[in-house]
Amino acid sequence: MQAKIEKIGPLSALAINNIQEVAGNGTEFLSFREKLSLANISHPEKIVEWKGARIAIKAALDCISLPYPGFFKDEHGKSQPMDGFGHVSLTHTRGVAAAIFHKDMPVGIDMDFVREKIVRLGPKFLDDSEIEFLGTDPLLHTIAWSAKESIYKCQGKKGISLKENILLFPFKLEDKIIKAKVYQSDFSDHFYQVKVEHEKDMVLTYTIW
Ligand SMILES: CC(C)(COP(=O)(O)OP(=O)(O)OC[C@H]1O[C@@H](n2cnc3c(N)ncnc32)[C@H](O)[C@@H]1OP(=O)(O)O)[C@@H](O)C(=O)NCCC(=O)NCCS
């Protein structure tokens, strides 16, 4: 997916970067706690992914002229700003990292490569009604998976099932926005909208407000 920094609005931005391209970038902007976390990652691939995602957040924050506050992981694994202001979400996969930030609203972002086998895995994360409108198209299935992961990350709490608690309303390949709801959970009937972009064999989704 093409690297970019996009201002979504005055309070929100997203950035996508090519991990190898930014691997040599400095990380002096990281907080002391983040530098410690980075030092504790031993797998070389994980190190560049972790760095790539933080460099993406920094780029998104620069784009809306906000300082980098440093982030810590809460008990659910979601990154939270150390100064308590704003919401962030991260994703990294082979070669690419992305981040989205919003000053006021919870956000979720996810990136995935399109894989044929996702169709076979459908019944694990999809409701029967979703399988019906998705058919057998791997791209549509990857979009559905990614949209659910973005919503999962936006709500942030462990214990929500992609299959049982997140329902996507019917959508088609040409749709740029997917509507969905979280149901039968502590956050019952909370509605979401997810922006969808796909380029070559990669899907990007993120929640909008
Ligand atoms: C946590 C989860 C969303 C991460 O997604 P992933 O595709 O494995 O990885 P990504 O690169 O897209 O995202 C990783 C980032 O997610 C973030 N994350 C982790 N837990 C999170 C949570 N509870 N809420 C929000 N964000 C979270 C972290 O920032 C992490 O990056 P970091 O480790 O560098 O800080 C995923 O592993 C998960 O648990 N999904 C839902 C559970 C599920 O139902 N899975 C199986 C269904 S068949």
PDBQT file of the ligand as one rigid body, heavy atoms in Angstrom, charges set to zero:
ROOT
HETATM    1  C1  LIG A 301      -5.448  -7.452  19.137  1.00  0.00    +0.000 C 
HETATM    2  C2  LIG A 301      -5.670  -7.653  17.665  1.00  0.00    +0.000 C 
HETATM    3  C3  LIG A 301      -6.836  -6.773  17.220  1.00  0.00    +0.000 C 
HETATM    4  C4  LIG A 301      -4.387  -7.249  16.917  1.00  0.00    +0.000 C 
HETATM    5  O1  LIG A 301      -4.569  -7.351  15.533  1.00  0.00    +0.000 OA
HETATM    6  P1  LIG A 301      -3.470  -8.021  14.572  1.00  0.00    +0.000 P 
HETATM    7  O2  LIG A 301      -4.074  -8.110  13.209  1.00  0.00    +0.000 OA
HETATM    8  O3  LIG A 301      -2.960  -9.258  15.208  1.00  0.00    +0.000 OA
HETATM    9  O4  LIG A 301      -2.259  -7.014  14.553  1.00  0.00    +0.000 OA
HETATM   10  P2  LIG A 301      -2.159  -5.516  14.013  1.00  0.00    +0.000 P 
HETATM   11  O5  LIG A 301      -0.778  -5.318  13.560  1.00  0.00    +0.000 OA
HETATM   12  O6  LIG A 301      -3.235  -5.163  13.062  1.00  0.00    +0.000 OA
HETATM   13  O7  LIG A 301      -2.398  -4.661  15.342  1.00  0.00    +0.000 OA
HETATM   14  C5  LIG A 301      -1.459  -4.702  16.367  1.00  0.00    +0.000 C 
HETATM   15  C6  LIG A 301      -1.761  -3.563  17.311  1.00  0.00    +0.000 C 
HETATM   16  O8  LIG A 301      -3.074  -3.728  17.851  1.00  0.00    +0.000 OA
HETATM   17  C7  LIG A 301      -3.106  -2.967  19.050  1.00  0.00    +0.000 C 
HETATM   18  N1  LIG A 301      -3.938  -3.676  20.016  1.00  0.00    +0.000 N 
HETATM   19  C8  LIG A 301      -3.657  -4.785  20.717  1.00  0.00    +0.000 A 
HETATM   20  N2  LIG A 301      -4.708  -5.111  21.502  1.00  0.00    +0.000 NA
HETATM   21  C9  LIG A 301      -5.650  -4.168  21.307  1.00  0.00    +0.000 A 
HETATM   22  C10 LIG A 301      -6.949  -3.951  21.838  1.00  0.00    +0.000 A 
HETATM   23  N3  LIG A 301      -7.502  -4.733  22.766  1.00  0.00    +0.000 N 
HETATM   24  N4  LIG A 301      -7.636  -2.870  21.403  1.00  0.00    +0.000 NA
HETATM   25  C11 LIG A 301      -7.095  -2.045  20.499  1.00  0.00    +0.000 A 
HETATM   26  N5  LIG A 301      -5.881  -2.195  19.937  1.00  0.00    +0.000 NA
HETATM   27  C12 LIG A 301      -5.165  -3.255  20.352  1.00  0.00    +0.000 A 
HETATM   28  C13 LIG A 301      -1.660  -2.780  19.523  1.00  0.00    +0.000 C 
HETATM   29  O9  LIG A 301      -1.360  -1.405  19.438  1.00  0.00    +0.000 OA
HETATM   30  C14 LIG A 301      -0.850  -3.552  18.513  1.00  0.00    +0.000 C 
HETATM   31  O10 LIG A 301       0.337  -2.934  18.131  1.00  0.00    +0.000 OA
HETATM   32  P3  LIG A 301       1.647  -2.956  19.086  1.00  0.00    +0.000 P 
HETATM   33  O11 LIG A 301       1.740  -4.347  19.619  1.00  0.00    +0.000 OA
HETATM   34  O12 LIG A 301       2.771  -2.554  18.192  1.00  0.00    +0.000 OA
HETATM   35  O13 LIG A 301       1.360  -1.949  20.149  1.00  0.00    +0.000 OA
HETATM   36  C15 LIG A 301      -5.987  -9.143  17.327  1.00  0.00    +0.000 C 
HETATM   37  O14 LIG A 301      -4.899  -9.962  17.643  1.00  0.00    +0.000 OA
HETATM   38  C16 LIG A 301      -7.234  -9.646  18.032  1.00  0.00    +0.000 C 
HETATM   39  O15 LIG A 301      -7.186 -10.002  19.197  1.00  0.00    +0.000 OA
HETATM   40  N6  LIG A 301      -8.377  -9.662  17.283  1.00  0.00    +0.000 N 
HETATM   41  C17 LIG A 301      -9.704  -9.952  17.740  1.00  0.00    +0.000 C 
HETATM   42  C18 LIG A 301      -9.833 -11.236  18.422  1.00  0.00    +0.000 C 
HETATM   43  C19 LIG A 301     -10.424 -12.343  17.651  1.00  0.00    +0.000 C 
HETATM   44  O16 LIG A 301     -11.578 -12.523  17.785  1.00  0.00    +0.000 OA
HETATM   45  N7  LIG A 301      -9.620 -13.104  16.881  1.00  0.00    +0.000 N 
HETATM   46  C20 LIG A 301      -9.957 -14.370  16.302  1.00  0.00    +0.000 C 
HETATM   47  C21 LIG A 301     -11.261 -14.446  15.577  1.00  0.00    +0.000 C 
HETATM   48  S1  LIG A 301     -11.427 -15.878  14.602  1.00  0.00    +0.000 SA
ENDROOT
TORSDOF 0
